[in-house]
């Protein structure tokens, strides 16, 4: 009981954080099952690390070497880089098999301590000694931290700048954890990792208040918020309205309409996400706020989106405006979008064209 009491005392903050995240994930209705599974895996890994570090600390007080201390140390050496890898997987939402290779190598090196002194060993009086590869776990941890930095940089064109900055912050927090691990502050390391996971969970959860559930685009609330807070950074506006969504819903069902909305929104993300922020402000209404340095590319971007959407069998009307106040740009872009919609309908009527594939 004394040992158990010491474990809870030493790891109380960590256990509270892990328990809280398990409870939150159990009642989560927004995150995908895959992400919840990945979250729970990394939480269990952190819990395992805390248990094995506690067990290693107990046997470290013995006055003679024991195989159990070597085993517990090998597990701890193995788990620390794995946790950083799991955080990367949580952020990227996928498991990269190539990225697993350094972690596997580290596990093999760590457990080689059971029969060699390449990584570490204990003297007969139970004193720790590093071998030639004694810093392998730290080197691999730094490798994964750099990987997290790369993820943050690569996420700029694929996602929002906000997410990129946040992941960059997590990477620097992981650097601090790696330094603390090197200095022997194991408890601070575990709490730092748990805090990173909790922060990313809360960040991801918070995105659901800003984004549209179906398309993943920013919602109407974010649209008005950005007009109020970020109007000076907006150099242009693209107003978009999807054609014949009502026909899809009434004729082929709402699942067909949802598929169409997801297809066109994915097209917007593919061609315009790096240019600014994309919003779904109504059923079939979208707006893109372009950053000033991308205004010159607005027309080319619209043409690329129009072609990709046409190739998918759908149609959208577009309107572009730049060089005015945000309110004026929105008004002008809407007017041009309705003019484009009228042109499309006119071409359908005179040319006998059909927008959608109608079997």
N, C-alpha and C positions, 0 to 999 in steps of 0.2 A: 504493500500500500504506500510506503514511503516513496519508493521509486516512481510509482504512478502519480503520486501527488507532485513530485518534483517535475515530472514531464508536463503536467497540466499547468503548473506555475510558469515554467520556462516558455511554454508555447501557447499561453492563454490568448494573446492577441491574434496569433495566427489561426488558432482553432475557431475563434469567434468569426474571423473573416471567412474561413473556409465553410463553416456551418451556415453562415448567412447566405453565401453564394449558392450552396446546395439547396437551401430553402427557396431562394429566388428563382432558381432554374426549374425547380419542381412545379412552380405555379406559372411559369412563363408561357404566354400564348402567342408571342410575336416571333421569337427566334426560331430558326429552322431546327429540326431534330438533330441534324448533323452537327450544327454549331453547339447545341446543348450537350451533345455527346462529347465533343472535343473539349468543351469547358469542364465537364465532370472528370474527364481523363486527366487533365492537367491538375485539377484540384486533388485528385487521388494521388498523383505523383508527388505533389507538395506535401501531402499528409504522410506519405511513405518516407520522404526525405527527413521529415521532422522525427519520425519514429526511429529510423536507423541512426540518425545523428545522436539522438538521446541514448540509444543502446550503445553506440560507440563510446560515448562519454562515460557511461557506467563502467565498461570494461577497461577504459583508459586509466582508471584508478587502481587497477591491479598492479602488483609489484613484479609480475612476470608476464611474458608474452603468451597470448592465446590466439588460436585460430579464429575465434569469434571476432576479435578486434580487426583482424585483417579482412574478414568477410564483410563486416559492417562498413569499414572504410571504403572497400571496393564498391559497395552499393552506393555510398554517398558520392564518390568520385564519378560514378556512372550517371547518377540522376541529375546532377546540377546542369550539365550542358543539355540534357534531354528536356529539361523544363524550359530553357530558352527556345529550343526547337519547337516545343509544343505551343509556346506563345506565338512564334512565327506562323505556325499552322492555324492558330486561332484567328490571327489577323488576316491572313491570306485566304482562310476558309478552305484550304486544301492541303493534302499531304504530298510533299515532293519527295519521291523515293531517293533521288540523288542526294538531297540534303540530309538524309538519314545516315549516309555512309560515314561521316566523321563521328557521329554518335555511336555507331556500331563499333568502329575502331577504338573509340575511347572505352567502351564497355570491355572489349577484349583486353586492352592494355591494363585497365583497372583490376580485372580479376586475375591477371597474370601475377599479381602480388601474392597469390596463394602458393605459387611455386617458384617465383623469381623475385629479384630486387630491381627490375628495370624501371618501374614507376615509383614504388615506395616499399619500405619494409620496416619491421620493428626489431629492435635489439632484444637480447635476452631479458633485459630489465624493463621491457615494454616502452621504450623510447622510439618516437617516430623519426624516420630518416627518409629523405627523398632519394630516388634513383636517377639515372641519366635522363629519363623521360618524366621526371616528377612534376613537371608543369604542363603535361599534355592536356589535362582536363581544363586548365585555365586557357590554354591556347585555343582549344576547340570552342570553349565558351565565348572567347573574343571573336572567333570566326562567325559564330551564330549571331552575336551582337551586331557585327558588321553586316550580316545578312538582313537583320531587322532594319538597319539603316538603308540598305539598298531597297528594301520593300517600301520604305517611306518615300524614297525619291521616285521610284517607279510608279507609285500610286498617284502622282500628281496629274498625269494626263488621263488616267483611267477613272479616278474618283475625284472627290473634292479636295481643294487645298487644305481645308479644315482637317480632313482625315489624315492627310499627309503630315501635317504639323503634329498632330496628336501621336501618330506612330513614331515620328522622329523623337518626340518627348519620351515615349516608352523605351526607345533604343538607348537614349542617354541615361535613363533610370537603370536599364540593364547594365550599362557600363559601370555605373556606380556600384551595382550589386556584385559585378565581377571583381572590382577593386576590393570591396569589403570581404569577399570570399578569400581573396589572396591574403588579406590581413588577418583572417581568422574570425571575422564577425559573422558567424554562421546564422545566428538568430535574425540579425538584420537583413541578411540575404533572403531568407525565406519570407519574411514579412514584406520585403520590397517586391518580390515576385508575386505574392498574393495581392498586394496593392495594385500592381500593374494589371493583373487579371480582372480585379474588381473594377478598376477605372475603365478598362476597355469594355467590360460588360455594361457598365452604366452609360458609357458613351454610345455604344451600339443601341442600347435600349432607348436612349434619348433621341436617336435618329428617327425612331418611329413616330415621334411627335412632330417631326419636321418633314417627313416624307410621305408620299402617297403609297398606300399599301400594295396596290396592284402593280404599279410601274416602277416603284423605287425612286421616282423623281421627287423633287421638292414639292410640297403641297401649297395650297393657297395661303395658309398662315405664314409660311416662310416667304412667299412672294411679297406680301404686304410688309413683313418685317424687314426684308432686304431693301425695299423701296425707301423705308424710313431710315435705315442704318447705313446703307452702302450706296446711296444714289450717286455720289461723286465718282465712284469707280466704274459706273455703268456707262459705256460709250455707245452702245447700240441695243436695239430691241428687235427680236424676231417674234412675230405673232403667228401662231399656227392653229388651224382648225381642221380636224379630220373630217373627210367627206363620207356620208352615208353610214355612219355608225348606227343610227336608228334602224336603217334597213337591215343591217347585219343582226342586230339584237332581235328585231321583230320576225325576221325570216329564218335565220339560221340558229338563233338562240343566243343567250347572253355569254355563253362560253366562247362562241365565235367572236363576239364583240370584244370580250376580254383579251382573246388571242391577238386581235387586230391592234388593240391599244398597246399591248406589250410589245408587239412587233415594231410599231412606229416609234414608241418611246425608246426602245433599244437602238433604233437607227439614230435618233437624236443624240443619244449618249455616245454612239460610235463616232459620229462626225462633229459633234459640237461641245462635248463635255469639257474639253480642254480650253474652249473659248470663253466659258463663263458658267452660269448656273441655269439649269433647266427645270421648269415648273409645270406641273399639271394643275391648272387653276379651275378646271371644270370637267364635265364628262368627257368631251372630246376637244377641249381647248388647252393649248400649251403656250408657254412663253419662254423665250431664252433671253437672258440678260448677258450681253457680250461685254467682256472687259475691253477697255479702250484700245489696247494694242492689237486686238483682233478684229476691229471694226472693218478694216480693209478687206478682210477675208469673208465677210458675211455673205455676200452674193454667191461666191464659190461654194461655201458651206451649204447654203440652201439648195443649190443645184445638185450637189452630191446627195443630200438627204432626199430631195424630190425623186431623183432617179432610183435610189435604193428602195424607196417606198413604192414607187410604181412597179419596179421589178418584183416586189413581194405581192403585188396584186391589190394594193390599197392606194389611197389618194389623200393628199393633204393640201390645203391652201395656205400660202405663206405671205407674210407682209414684213417688210424691213424698214427700219427707221434709225437714224443716227444724228449726232450733232446737236441735239436739243436737250431740254430738261427731260427727266425720266417720264413725267406725266405726259408731256407732249409727244415723246417718242412712242409711248404705249398707244396713245390715241391715233397717231399717224400710222403706226404698224398695223393696228386693227383695221383702219380704213383700207389700207393696201391689201390686207388679207381678204377682206370682203370683196374687193375688186377682183382679186385672183380667184376667189370662189365663184363669182359670177362668170368669169371667163371660162372656168372649167365646166360649169353647167351649160354654158352656151355651146361649147365644143361638143359636149355630149349630145345636145339636142340637134345640132346641125350635122354632126359627123356620125351620129349613131353609135358613139362609143359607150362602152360600159366600164365603170371603174373597177368593179370587183368581178372575180370569177364566179359566175352564177350558173351552177349546174342545173 
